[in-house]
Protein backbone atom coordinates (compact mmCIF):
# COMPACT_ATOMS: atom_id res chain seq x y z
CA UNK A 1 0.00 0.00 0.00
CA UNK A 2 1.07 3.52 -0.76
CA UNK A 3 -0.12 6.63 1.01
CA UNK A 4 -1.48 9.34 -1.28
CA UNK A 5 -1.38 12.84 0.20
CA UNK A 6 -4.40 14.90 -0.87
CA UNK A 7 -3.89 18.67 -1.22
CA UNK A 8 -6.38 20.91 0.58
CA UNK A 9 -8.26 22.10 -2.56
CA UNK A 10 -9.01 18.48 -3.56
CA UNK A 11 -10.03 17.09 -0.15
CA UNK A 12 -13.68 17.92 -0.76
CA UNK A 13 -13.66 15.14 -3.39
CA UNK A 14 -12.23 12.48 -1.04
CA UNK A 15 -14.54 12.84 1.96
CA UNK A 16 -12.30 15.62 3.37
CA UNK A 17 -9.41 13.19 3.99
CA UNK A 18 -5.84 14.52 3.94
CA UNK A 19 -4.47 11.14 2.81
CA UNK A 20 -5.70 7.83 1.45
CA UNK A 21 -4.02 4.40 1.55
CA UNK A 22 -4.16 2.78 -1.90
CA UNK A 23 -2.70 -0.36 -3.40
CA UNK A 24 -1.03 -0.50 -6.81
CA UNK A 25 2.20 -1.62 -8.43
CA UNK A 26 2.71 1.73 -10.17
CA UNK A 27 1.76 5.37 -9.69
CA UNK A 28 -0.75 5.04 -12.54
CA UNK A 29 -2.45 2.05 -10.91
CA UNK A 30 -2.64 3.80 -7.55
CA UNK A 31 -4.09 6.99 -9.07
CA UNK A 32 -6.49 4.87 -11.14
CA UNK A 33 -7.75 3.13 -8.00
CA UNK A 34 -8.02 6.47 -6.18
CA UNK A 35 -10.09 8.03 -8.96
CA UNK A 36 -12.27 4.92 -9.22
CA UNK A 37 -13.09 5.13 -5.53
CA UNK A 38 -13.53 8.92 -5.63
CA UNK A 39 -14.93 9.55 -9.09
CA UNK A 40 -15.47 13.29 -8.60
CA UNK A 41 -11.70 13.64 -8.17
CA UNK A 42 -10.95 12.21 -11.64
CA UNK A 43 -11.83 15.33 -13.64
CA UNK A 44 -9.48 17.40 -11.48
CA UNK A 45 -6.51 15.11 -12.14
CA UNK A 46 -7.11 13.80 -15.67
CA UNK A 47 -8.13 15.19 -19.05
CA UNK A 48 -11.03 13.67 -20.99
CA UNK A 49 -8.38 11.69 -22.91
CA UNK A 50 -7.17 10.08 -19.67
CA UNK A 51 -3.88 11.95 -19.38
CA UNK A 52 -2.71 13.62 -16.18
CA UNK A 53 -3.46 17.32 -16.42
CA UNK A 54 -0.39 19.44 -17.13
CA UNK A 55 -0.84 21.49 -13.96
CA UNK A 56 -0.95 18.40 -11.70
CA UNK A 57 2.47 17.44 -10.38
CA UNK A 58 2.91 14.02 -8.80
CA UNK A 59 5.79 13.01 -6.55
CA UNK A 60 6.81 9.65 -5.08
CA UNK A 61 8.81 10.16 -1.89
CA UNK A 62 9.66 13.74 -3.00
CA UNK A 63 10.82 12.64 -6.49
CA UNK A 64 8.92 14.17 -9.43
CA UNK A 65 7.53 11.28 -11.52
CA UNK A 66 8.24 13.30 -14.70
CA UNK A 67 11.93 12.56 -14.05
CA UNK A 68 11.31 8.92 -13.12
CA UNK A 69 9.06 6.65 -15.20
CA UNK A 70 6.04 8.97 -15.14
CA UNK A 71 2.85 6.99 -14.36
CA UNK A 72 4.78 3.73 -14.82
CA UNK A 73 6.95 4.59 -11.79
CA UNK A 74 6.94 1.47 -9.60
CA UNK A 75 5.69 1.65 -6.03
CA UNK A 76 6.84 -0.29 -3.02
CA UNK A 77 5.24 -0.79 0.37
CA UNK A 78 5.25 2.43 2.38
CA UNK A 79 5.83 4.85 -0.51
CA UNK A 80 4.19 8.27 -0.30
CA UNK A 81 2.59 9.85 -3.35
CA UNK A 82 2.05 13.60 -3.25
CA UNK A 83 -0.40 15.33 -5.60
CA UNK A 84 0.61 18.96 -6.03
CA UNK A 85 -1.54 21.16 -8.26
CA UNK A 86 0.42 24.07 -9.74
CA UNK A 87 -0.65 27.45 -8.51
CA UNK A 88 -0.78 30.25 -11.09
CA UNK A 89 -0.20 33.84 -10.18
CA UNK A 90 2.42 36.04 -8.67
CA UNK A 91 3.00 39.46 -7.25
CA UNK A 92 1.48 42.48 -8.93
CA UNK A 93 3.36 45.73 -9.06
CA UNK A 94 6.74 46.27 -7.42
N, C-alpha and C positions, 0 to 999 in steps of 0.2 A: 504494500500500500504506500502511496505517496500522499503527502499533505499538500493541498492546493490552497494557497493564501488568496482570499478574495478581497479586492480593493473596496474601500468604502462605497464608491458610487455604484458598484454592482451588487452589493449585499442584499438589496431589496429583491433581487431575483433568485436568491438562494436562502430564503427564509431568514434573512438578516444574520447569517452565519459569517464569521470572519475567516473561517477555514473549513475545508471539507476533506475527508479521507477518501481517496479513490484508488482503485486498482487499475493496473494497465502496465503493459510491457514498455510502452513508449509514451512520450508526451502527447502525441496525437490520440492514442487510445484513451489516455486519462482524460483529456479534454473532451473527447467524444462521449465518454461515460458521463462526465459532469454535465454536458449540455443535453444529454438524453434524460438525465434525472431532473434537471432544471431547464426545461425547454425555453422559457422566456429569456434565459441568459444567452442562448445561441445567437440571436440576431445582433447582440452586442459584441460578440467575439468573432463571428464568421460572416463573410459575404454570402449572397444568395448562391454563389458558385461553390461554396464550401471551403473557401480559403480564409485563413486568419486575416482579419482586417489589418491594414498597414499601420494603424495607430495603436495596435495592441502588441505590447512587448511581453514575451514570456521568458522566464528565467528558470533554470534548474540549479538549485544550490548556488545562486548568485551568478551563474554563467548564462549569458544570452544565447538562446537556442539558435539564433541566426548564425552564430559562429561555431555551433556544434553541428548536429545533423538535423536541424530544424525540427519538424514534428516527428521525425523518425528517431530523435534522441532517445536512447534507451534509459529506462528508469530502474532503480534498484530500491529495495526496501528502505524506507526512511527518508527518501529524497523529498525535497520541498520544491514545489512549483509555485512561482510567483507570477501573477498576472498584473501587468503594469500598463494601464492605458496612458498614452502620451497626452500631455496637457499642452494645449496651444495657448499662445499669449505671451505677454512680456510686459515690460515697463513702458508706459507712455511718457513722452516728454524727456526731460533731462538731457 
